[in-house]
């Protein structure tokens, strides 16, 4: 790709840090997955990144080590509440995750969502104008819009005279639900029209893509499908593609065997000596199935007394959306479950069976936990992809470990790992408890074979392939191919 790339995402790819030498506030590139994925591309072609920051006026134009111009979108607290905490995360998020929780329908949130998407589109238009005036590039920039927070932005850009001919792509990082669920949303037409204004719309899996195509067919008369394209009544063709997001496999393999990770792993092996370790790593979100997982652990310990004192479950729960009531309630429920299990099964003078951490951990600690785990529990009730599963198998293979992956059939990753993972239905708590025991009993040679096969699948379709496939689809869509 030679075009400059303009990324539009909810957040900017930078974060504040304090210089330990003099205490000054500095800015640095974030370590998030999207930043890591796009960094090689933007380092080569340059471009811009549009995103929200709570101190938009203080964001620098550039940050060392990141070859993009930064364009901050300033939002009021009321806008953040309505657009992000409200419509995005209390309406769209539960609806698109198959009603795992009840979506809240609030017209005020919808109006704020529209206003904020318009603000993002206007800042993007300004960034495009600057990019066009730059002497560094001969070609028109390509715009790539990310995720459910910004589903209206493609159409808003297409309706602006200055950006109407700009190549635009959109990628949805969460599931796209069946048409009958989409139809419940009062503003379903506007959201679909917003996405259809892109030249290419990307999803993690064929199932999500097909759900989108069927929703468009049912709600908009006059559209036809031609292969992976939707032909609209105005003559436009929109490519609808399935490209699973992934990780930087080489970077995770290197991290897994670094000296710092080995030191962390040695400490963990000493701490958990004599016990098999089950591991969960999730944002604290109701879609992740953490409560169901804890209940399965409790049933396992109840049914098999011989495992008590021989099995430890470690749950790392990364704080998420603390100012949303449903998430505060979930934290209380999870911590109540943990307390009850530890109260039931902890013997005097012995360690607790459940180790619960309500915080993030360093990259080296995370890689060490991945290598330590005998069973990795990735059991979401619904998940667009789930990169934890990919990180786990990559770190295990790099360290020549032989753990097992217990993977929900409702995670997008199941389509890539197939029968190499231990498939589970996370809603079936009793069945989940039996599968935990089965995973522990798999022969070591079988576990090792499966880990290596899944790690190879991740290497073949790593994050760089995801970026290349997505950008190529946008180019082809814009060219009418």
N, C-alpha and C positions, 0 to 999 in steps of 0.2 A: 504494500500500500504506500502511495506517495502523497495522498491528500493529507492535509493537517486534520487532526481529529478533535472534535468538540464533544466532550462528555458532559451530559446533564444528569446529575444525581442528587438525591436528597441532601447529602453532606459533601463538603469539600474534602479533598484527599490529604488534608494537613491537620496537624494538631499542635497545641501549644506545649512547650516544655520549658523548664527552668534550668538555666545554665548552672551546674553545680559549683563552678569556679567563682562566679560573682553574683549569682541569684537573678540575673537578667532573664526576662521572658524572651524565648526564642520560638521559632516555628520550624517544624520538621515534617517530612512526608509521613503519612500514617502507614501503619502496617496492615491495613485491612485487605481482604481478599481481592476486591475490585481494583484497588490501587496496585497491588502486586501483579494482577493479571494484565493491566493496561500499561504498566510502566515501560516494558520493552518497546511497545508500539509508539507511545508518546515520546520516548527518548529518541526514537528514530525520526519521526515525522513532525513532532511538535504539535501545538494546538492550544486548546483552552479547556478549563474545567469549571462548570457552573454548579454551585451548590450553596446550601444554607450554612450560615455560621451565626452564632448568637452575638458576635461582635463584628458584624459585617464591615464596619468602617475601619476596624483594626487589622483586617486581613491583608497581608502584603500581596503585591502583584505577582511575585515569584518566590519560590522557596528553593534553596540550594538542593541539587540532586533530583529535581523534578522538572522536566522540560515542558511545562504547561503554564500558560497565563491563568491566574486564578481570578474568578469573577464571583464575588459573594452576593447572595440574595439576602437582603435584610427583611426580617419578618418581625412583627410585633408578638408579644406573648399571647395575645388573643388569637392571632393567626396560627401560631404553633399549636395551641390547644385545639382549635377547630380543624385544622388541616391534617396535622400529624397525629396527635393523641386521639382526636375525634374520628373524622371520616376515614383516614388511612387505617388506623389501628383498632378502631371499635366498630367500623362498618365493613370496610373492604376485607381486612385481614380475616375475621371469623367467617365471613361469607365465602371467601375464596378457599378457605380450609375446610370446606364441606360442613359448615355450621357446627364445628367442634364447640364453639360458644355461640350464644345468640347475638347476631349483629344488631347494633343500635342504629335506627334510622332517624336522623335529625337534619332537617332542611338547613338549619343555620350552618352546620358543619359542611354540608354540600356547597353552599354559597362560598364559604371560606376556602374550600378546596379549589373551586373555580378561580377565585381571586389569586390564590397562591400559585396555581399552575400558570396563570396569566403573567404573574411577576417573573416566574422562571423563564417563560417564553420571551418576555421583553429583554431580560438580561442576556439570554442566548442570542437574540437578534443583534444586540449591541456587540457581543463578542464575535459574531460572524462578520459583522461589518469591519471590525478591526482586523480580523484575520484576512479578509479580502484585500485590505489596503496594505498589508504587509508585503514587502518585496522578497520575503524568504520563500514564498510558495507561488507557483503558477496556477495550481488547481484550486477549485472551490473546496472549502472544508466539508467534511462529512460529520453529521451530528448523530450521536448515539445516546438515546435517552434510556434511563435505567429505572425500571420497577414501578410498583403500584402507586407510589406517591405522585407520579407525574403522567398519568394516563391521558390527560387532555392536551399535553404540550405538543405532540405531533400535529394535531389539527390546528392549534393556534399558530404554529409556525407556518403551516401551509397556507393559512389565511392572511398572512402578512405579505405584502407585495415584495418586500426586500428579501424574504426567505422562502418564497413559494417554490423555487426550483432547487432548493438545497437537498442533497441526499440525506434522508433521515431514517434511522433505524430505532426500534424500540425492543427492549428485552424485559420479559417479566420473570423475576427471580422467585416468585411464589407459584403455587399451583394455579391453573385456570380450571374452575369447577364446571360440572355438567351444565348444559343450557337451562335446565329447569331451576337450578339454584341462581344462576345469573338473572333469570327473569324476575326474581323476587325484588331486585333492586329498582327503586323508582327511576333511577338515572342510568339504567343499563344502556339505553340507546346512545346517550352522550359519551359514555366511557368507551363503548365499542367504536363509535365514530372517531373518537380521539385516537385510538390505537390504529385504526384502519387508514389514518392519514399518513402513516409511516410507509416507506418503500418496502420494508421488511419487518415483520413482527416475529420475535424469537421466543421460544419456550424451552424448558428443560427436556421434555419428553414428547413423544408422538401423541400420547393420550391427552396431554394438556393442549397441544396444538389442535388436535381433532375436536376437543371440547369447544375451543374458540371458534373454529370454522363452523361447527354445528350451531353455535349460538348466533353467529352472524347470519347463517342461512335461515334460521327460524324467525329472527327478529327483523330482518331486512329483505323484503321481496325484491326480486330483480337481480340478486347476486348469483353468480355461478362459480363453480370451482373447476380449475384446470390444473390437475396435478397438485403441486404445493402452492398454487396461486389462487387468490380470490379475485374474480373479475367483477368490478363495480359498475353500476349503471352509467357512471360518467366516463367510462372507458379506461379508467386506471386499473392496474393490476398490482395487488399487494402480495408479496411472497410471505408465506407462513411456514416457518422452519422450526425444527427441533434440534437444538444443540445443547447437550448437557454441560453445565459449568463444571469446572474441576479445580485442581490445585496445582501448584508448582511442585511436581513430584520430585524432581532432582533436589530442590531446596529443602523439602521435608526429609528426604533421605539423608542429606548432609547434616541437618539438624539432629536427626535421630541418633547419629553416631558421633556427635561432637563431644569434646572433653567435658563441657559443662553439663550436657545431658547425661553422660555416663556417670558423673559425680552425683547428680540428682537420683539416678536410677539405683546406684549403690546404697544410698540412704533409704530409699523406699523398700528395697529388697530386705534390708536389715529390719525395717519397721514391720513389714508384713511377713517375716520369715515363718514358714510352716503353714501359711494360709494361701488358699487360692483367691485371686482378686477379681471381682466383677466391677466393671467401670461404667459410669455414665458421665458424659460431658455435654451440657446443653445450656443454652440461654434458659432462664427461668420463664418459660412460656407454656401456656396451657395446651398448645399443640404438640408438645414434646413427649407427652405421656409419662411424665416423671412420677406422678401419683400412682398410676397403674403399675409402673415398674417396681415401686416400693412395696405395693401390695403383693406383687408376685414374689418378691424377696421374702416377705413375711410368710407367705404360704409355703415357700420352699423350706424355710427354717422350721416351720411348724410340722410339716410332713416328714422331714428327714432330720431327726435330732442328731444323727451322727455328723452332720455338716456344721453344727454349731461349734464355734471356735476354730473351725477349719476353713471357713469362707468369710471374706470381708467384702462388703460392697462400698465402693467409693463413688459418691455423686458430687461432681463439680457443677454448681448451678450459678451461671454468670448472671448478675443482676440485669434486669431488663424492664424498662417502662414502669419504674416504681410509682410514677404519678398517675397511673391508670388503675382504677379500683380493682378490676379483675385480676391484675397482676399482684397487687398487694394481698388480695384474698388468697391467691394461689400460694404465695410464699408462706402464709400462715398455715394453710392446709398441709403443705409439704413438710414444714418443720414439725407439725403435730404428728404426722405419720412417722417421721424419723424418731421422734421422742418415744412414741409408743413402741416401735420395734425394738429400740435399744433398751427400753424399760423391760420388755418381755424376755429378751434373750441374752442380756449381759449378765455373766456370772461374776460374783464378787472377786475382785482382784484380777479380772481379765479385761481385755480390750472390748470395745463396743463392736457389734457386727456392721453397723452403718456409719461411715465417715462422711459427713455432709459439709461441704464448703460453699458458702454463699459469697463467692467472689471469683474473680478471674485468677489465673495463674500465669506465670511466665511461660514463654515458648519452650524453654528447656525443661521446665517442670511438666508441661503438658506432654511433650515428646517422651519423657521418662515414664509418665503414667501410661501412655499408649503402649510402650514396650513392656511394662510391668503386667498389664492386664492379661488374665487368662480368658476372660470373656468380655468383649466390648458390647455394651447394651445400647443399641441405637434403635429405639422403639417409639418413634413419634406416631401420634394418631394421624397426622398428615404432614408431609414435608415436601417442598418443591424439589429438593435434591438431597441435601444433608452431606456437607463436606467433612464432618467429623468421621464418618465411615471411611472416606477416602484418605484422610490423614492417618487414621489408625492403621489401615492395611499397609500403607506406605512405610510408616515408621516400624511396624512389626517386621516387614520384609527386609528393610535395611539393617535391622539388628539381628536378623536370622532368628526371630522369635516364632512361637507356635501358638498364638492365641486364636480364639474363635470370634467371629462377628455374628452377633444376634441382631438381625435387621428386619425392621417392620416392612411388611408388604405395601404399606402406604407411603413409603419414602421413594422419591424419584430414583435414588441410587440402586434400588432393587433391580431395575431393568438392566443395569450394567453388570451387576454382580451375579445375577441369576441364582443358580443352585449352589454356588460356592459359599454363600452366606447361609446361616441358619435362619430361615424365614419364619416370621411370627406374625400373628394377629394381636396387636397390643391391646385391643379391646377385650380379649379373652384372657383375663388375669390368671385363671387357673391353668389354662394351656400354656401361658407364658412361663409360669413357674416350672412346669415340666420341661419346657424347652431349655430353660436355664440349666437344669440338671443334665439334659442331653448334651448341651454344648460343653459342659465340664467333662463329660465322659468320652467325647470324641478322641480317638487315638491320636497321639502326637504327630505321626507321619501324615495323617489325613488333615489335621489342622494346618500343618506347615504347607502342604500342597495347596490347600485352599487359599491361604494367605498369599502365597506367591502368585497364584493365578489372578487374584483380585488386584494385587499390586501391579501386575503387568497390564491389566485393563486400564488402570489409572494412568500408567506411563504412556500407553498408546493414545489416550484421549485426555491429555493434560490441559491445563488452563490456556496454554498458548494455542493449542488447536481450537479451543472454544472461541478465542478472540478472532483467529484467522477465519474460521467458518462464518462467524457472525458478520464480520466486516465484508467478506466476499458476498454474502447474501444481500447486504444493503446495496453494494455496488451493482449487483445483477438486477435487483429490484428497481433501482433508480434508472438503469439502462433499459428497462422493459424486457429483460431477458428471462 
